[in-house]
Amino acid sequence: MEIKDKVALVLGGSRGIGRAIARALAEAGARLVLPYHNDWPQESAEMKRDFSGLNANHYATQVDLRDKEQVQRLVGQIRDKFGALHILINNIERGGMPVLHGSYDLEANKGQWDLEMDTSLKAKWLVAHNALPLLKTSGDGVIINISSIAGIVGRTGPAGLIFNDGYAAANRAVASLTQTWARAAAPNVRVNELMLGFFDTRHGEGTRGWKLLEDSERQAIVEHTLLERIGSLEDVVKAVFFLIEAAPFMTGAVLRLDGGYVLGGEKVPDMPRGILADPDDL
């Protein structure tokens, strides 16, 4: 797919990874639809200022993506304003870091589980489910589900202070949606998943939870990552552009972008000499 003049719906464009993806798509010539919610008012205002100055074709609107009627209205607005939708960056989540929130048993967290499920899983489903008919009629389409390695590692190891149970369970379920949608969308729309590890603004250095960790706990996460670093926004943007532009035969796949965190922690031993190493033993 050539990105220029394509219509892209980017969720989470007000902050971090979503903002970086949106900016890169805009620079490549895409026309953007940028929903925002009132939970990040300052960041949403910055996003609207940034993109309104780039191109009049970019459209920002306030939407609660957990609400079916609002999502359906959003898709109708895209159809009326642009006549098509080619790219969906399904990047919406709400995590609950144990180091920050503590136990679900706490009174302050009585709605936390539902919030994680409604945002990280249900909202993704609502948007993709309602946007898919327009994506299919627009011709060559792409859905990229953004998920987390929390769906694999859960609340274990060095990540156990960052990934909550509900958040991990929701992300585990995203892979099932990716496979279902790939089947339902074929052959006109490709559906793939980008599963993220630790990044500057997602689970990593730019988050409140990261700052609450002890130095030794942060170091344990980095050491558990084979590439021994936290991912950057540029790393995510490059992977997203690969899935859009350079993977025309890929659908239903999960691309793990975690610097090797999932594989980390296991050592490869030296090869044993073996009992047949001496020619006299043959």
C-alpha positions as CSV (number, residue, x, y, z in Angstrom):
1,M,0.0,0.0,0.0
2,E,1.1,3.5,-0.8
3,I,0.2,5.7,2.2
4,K,-0.2,9.0,0.4
5,D,-3.8,10.2,0.2
6,K,-5.0,7.2,2.2
7,V,-7.5,7.7,5.1
8,A,-6.1,6.5,8.4
9,L,-8.1,6.1,11.7
10,V,-5.5,6.3,14.5
11,L,-6.6,5.5,18.0
12,G,-4.6,6.9,20.9
13,G,-3.2,9.7,18.8
14,S,-3.1,12.2,21.7
15,R,-0.1,10.6,23.4
16,G,3.1,8.6,23.0
17,I,3.1,5.8,20.5
18,G,-0.2,6.8,18.9
19,R,1.0,10.4,18.4
20,A,4.2,9.2,16.8
21,I,2.4,6.9,14.4
22,A,-0.1,9.6,13.5
23,R,2.6,12.1,12.9
24,A,4.6,9.7,10.7
25,L,1.5,8.8,8.6
26,A,0.7,12.5,8.2
27,E,4.2,13.2,7.0
28,A,3.7,10.3,4.5
29,G,0.7,12.1,3.1
30,A,-2.2,10.2,4.8
31,R,-5.4,11.9,5.8
32,L,-6.0,11.3,9.5
33,V,-9.0,10.7,11.7
34,L,-8.0,11.2,15.4
35,P,-10.5,10.4,18.1
36,Y,-9.8,11.6,21.6
37,H,-11.4,11.3,25.0
38,N,-11.6,13.6,28.0
39,D,-9.2,11.4,30.1
40,W,-6.1,13.2,28.6
41,P,-7.4,16.8,28.1
42,Q,-4.0,18.5,27.8
43,E,-2.5,15.9,25.5
44,S,-5.7,16.0,23.3
45,A,-5.5,19.7,23.0
46,E,-1.9,19.5,21.9
47,M,-2.8,16.9,19.3
48,K,-5.5,19.0,17.9
49,R,-3.2,22.0,17.6
50,D,-0.4,19.9,16.1
51,F,-2.4,18.3,13.4
52,S,-4.7,21.2,12.5
53,G,-1.6,23.1,11.5
54,L,-0.4,20.3,9.2
55,N,-3.3,19.7,6.9
56,A,-7.0,20.7,6.8
57,N,-7.8,17.1,5.9
58,H,-7.0,15.8,9.3
59,Y,-10.1,15.4,11.5
60,A,-10.1,15.2,15.3
61,T,-13.2,14.5,17.2
62,Q,-14.1,13.6,20.8
63,V,-15.4,10.0,21.1
64,D,-15.7,7.4,23.9
65,L,-14.6,4.3,22.0
66,R,-16.1,2.1,24.6
67,D,-19.6,3.2,23.5
68,K,-21.2,1.4,20.6
69,E,-23.3,4.3,19.4
70,Q,-20.4,6.8,19.5
71,V,-18.2,4.4,17.6
72,Q,-20.9,3.9,14.9
73,R,-21.3,7.6,14.7
74,L,-17.6,8.0,14.2
75,V,-17.5,5.5,11.3
76,G,-20.4,7.4,9.8
77,Q,-18.5,10.7,10.0
78,I,-15.5,9.1,8.3
79,R,-17.8,7.8,5.5
80,D,-19.4,11.2,5.1
81,K,-16.2,13.3,5.3
82,F,-13.8,11.1,3.4
83,G,-15.8,8.5,1.6
84,A,-13.4,5.7,2.5
85,L,-11.2,4.2,5.2
86,H,-7.9,2.4,4.4
87,I,-5.9,2.1,7.6
88,L,-7.0,1.4,11.2
89,I,-4.3,1.7,13.9
90,N,-6.2,0.0,16.7
91,N,-4.2,1.5,19.5
92,I,-6.3,1.8,22.6
93,E,-5.7,0.4,26.0
94,R,-5.9,1.1,29.7
95,G,-3.3,-0.7,31.9
96,G,-3.1,-1.0,35.6
97,M,0.4,-1.3,36.9
98,P,0.5,-3.2,40.2
99,V,3.4,-1.0,41.4
100,L,1.1,2.0,40.9
101,H,-2.5,0.7,41.6
102,G,-1.9,-2.2,44.0
103,S,-4.4,-5.0,44.4
104,Y,-7.8,-5.2,42.8
105,D,-9.1,-5.8,46.3
106,L,-8.5,-2.1,47.2
107,E,-11.6,0.0,47.3
108,A,-10.0,2.6,44.9
109,N,-9.6,-0.2,42.3
110,K,-13.2,-1.6,42.4
111,G,-13.7,-0.6,38.7
112,Q,-10.2,-1.1,37.5
113,W,-10.7,-4.6,36.1
114,D,-13.7,-3.5,34.0
115,L,-11.8,-0.4,32.8
116,E,-8.9,-2.5,31.6
117,M,-11.2,-5.0,29.8
118,D,-13.5,-2.3,28.4
119,T,-10.7,-0.2,27.0
120,S,-7.9,-2.7,26.1
121,L,-10.2,-5.3,24.6
122,K,-13.9,-4.3,24.1
123,A,-13.1,-0.9,22.5
124,K,-10.7,-2.5,20.1
125,W,-13.5,-4.9,19.1
126,L,-16.1,-2.2,18.8
127,V,-13.9,0.0,16.5
128,A,-12.7,-2.9,14.2
129,H,-16.2,-4.5,14.0
130,N,-17.9,-1.3,13.0
131,A,-15.0,0.0,10.7
132,L,-14.5,-3.3,8.8
133,P,-17.4,-2.8,6.3
134,L,-16.0,0.6,5.3
135,L,-12.5,-0.8,5.1
136,K,-13.6,-3.6,2.9
137,T,-15.4,-1.4,0.4
138,S,-12.5,1.0,0.3
139,G,-10.3,-1.5,-1.5
140,D,-6.9,-2.3,-0.2
141,G,-7.1,-2.0,3.6
142,V,-5.0,-2.6,6.7
143,I,-5.8,-3.1,10.4
144,I,-3.0,-3.1,12.9
145,N,-3.9,-4.2,16.4
146,I,-1.5,-2.8,18.9
147,S,-1.1,-5.2,21.9
148,S,1.3,-6.0,24.7
149,I,3.6,-8.9,25.6
150,A,1.6,-8.8,28.9
151,G,-0.6,-11.2,27.0
152,I,2.3,-13.7,27.0
153,V,4.2,-13.1,30.2
154,G,1.4,-12.0,32.5
155,R,2.2,-10.8,36.0
156,T,5.4,-12.8,36.2
157,G,9.2,-12.1,36.4
158,P,10.5,-8.5,36.2
159,A,7.4,-7.4,34.4
160,G,5.2,-8.5,37.3
161,L,5.3,-5.1,38.8
162,I,4.1,-3.4,35.5
163,F,1.5,-5.8,34.0
164,N,-1.7,-6.3,35.8
165,D,-3.8,-9.5,35.6
166,G,-6.8,-7.9,33.8
167,Y,-4.5,-6.0,31.4
168,A,-2.6,-9.2,30.6
169,A,-5.8,-11.2,30.1
170,A,-7.2,-8.6,27.7
171,N,-4.1,-8.6,25.6
172,R,-4.0,-12.3,25.5
173,A,-7.5,-12.2,23.9
174,V,-6.4,-9.6,21.2
175,A,-4.6,-12.4,19.3
176,S,-7.8,-14.3,18.9
177,L,-9.5,-11.2,17.5
178,T,-6.6,-10.7,15.1
179,Q,-7.1,-14.2,13.7
180,T,-10.9,-13.9,13.5
181,W,-10.8,-10.5,11.8
182,A,-8.1,-11.7,9.3
183,R,-10.5,-14.4,8.2
184,A,-13.5,-12.1,8.0
185,A,-11.6,-9.3,6.3
186,A,-9.9,-11.3,3.5
187,P,-9.1,-10.8,0.8
188,N,-9.5,-7.0,0.7
189,V,-8.2,-6.1,4.1
190,R,-5.1,-7.4,5.9
191,V,-5.2,-7.7,9.7
192,N,-2.0,-8.1,11.7
193,E,-1.0,-7.5,15.3
194,L,2.0,-5.6,16.7
195,M,2.8,-6.9,20.2
196,L,4.9,-4.4,22.1
197,G,7.3,-4.9,24.9
198,F,8.8,-2.1,27.0
199,F,8.9,1.3,25.3
200,D,9.7,4.9,26.4
201,T,6.1,5.9,26.8
202,R,4.5,2.5,27.2
203,H,5.4,0.5,30.3
204,G,8.8,2.2,30.3
205,E,10.8,5.3,31.2
206,G,8.1,7.9,30.4
207,T,5.4,6.3,32.6
208,R,4.5,6.9,36.3
209,G,4.9,3.2,37.1
210,W,8.5,3.1,35.8
211,K,9.5,5.9,38.1
212,L,8.1,4.0,41.1
213,L,10.4,1.0,40.5
214,E,13.6,0.6,42.4
215,D,16.8,0.9,40.3
216,S,17.4,-2.8,40.6
217,E,13.8,-3.5,39.4
218,R,14.3,-1.3,36.3
219,Q,17.7,-2.9,35.6
220,A,16.1,-6.4,35.9
221,I,13.7,-5.5,33.1
222,V,16.5,-4.2,30.9
223,E,18.7,-7.2,31.5
224,H,15.8,-9.5,30.8
225,T,15.5,-7.9,27.3
226,L,18.0,-9.5,24.9
227,L,18.9,-6.2,23.2
228,E,19.4,-4.6,26.7
229,R,17.4,-1.5,26.1
230,I,13.9,0.0,26.1
231,G,12.3,0.4,22.7
232,S,11.9,3.8,21.1
233,L,9.0,5.5,19.3
234,E,10.9,5.2,16.1
235,D,11.1,1.4,16.5
236,V,7.3,1.2,16.6
237,V,6.8,3.6,13.7
238,K,9.2,1.5,11.5
239,A,7.3,-1.7,12.4
240,V,3.9,-0.1,11.6
241,F,5.2,1.1,8.2
242,F,6.5,-2.3,7.4
243,L,3.1,-3.9,8.1
244,I,1.4,-1.2,5.9
245,E,3.8,-0.8,3.1
246,A,6.0,-3.9,2.8
247,A,4.0,-6.9,3.9
248,P,1.3,-7.4,1.3
249,F,1.2,-11.2,1.8
250,M,1.0,-11.1,5.6
251,T,-2.3,-11.3,7.4
252,G,-3.4,-12.9,10.7
253,A,0.1,-12.6,12.1
254,V,1.4,-11.4,15.4
255,L,4.7,-9.5,15.1
256,R,6.4,-9.3,18.5
257,L,8.4,-6.1,18.9
258,D,9.9,-6.5,22.4
259,G,13.7,-6.5,22.0
260,G,13.7,-10.1,23.0
261,Y,12.1,-9.7,26.4
262,V,9.9,-12.8,26.0
263,L,12.9,-14.9,25.2
264,G,15.1,-13.3,27.9
265,G,16.1,-14.8,31.2
266,E,17.1,-18.1,29.6
267,K,20.8,-18.8,29.0
268,V,22.2,-20.9,26.1
269,P,24.8,-23.3,27.6
270,D,28.1,-24.1,25.9
271,M,27.9,-27.1,23.7
272,P,28.9,-30.2,25.7
273,R,32.0,-32.1,24.4
274,G,29.9,-35.2,23.9
275,I,30.9,-38.9,24.4
276,L,31.7,-39.3,20.7
277,A,34.2,-36.4,20.6
278,D,37.3,-38.6,20.7
279,P,37.9,-40.5,17.4
280,D,39.0,-43.5,19.5
281,D,35.4,-43.7,20.8
282,L,33.9,-44.2,17.3
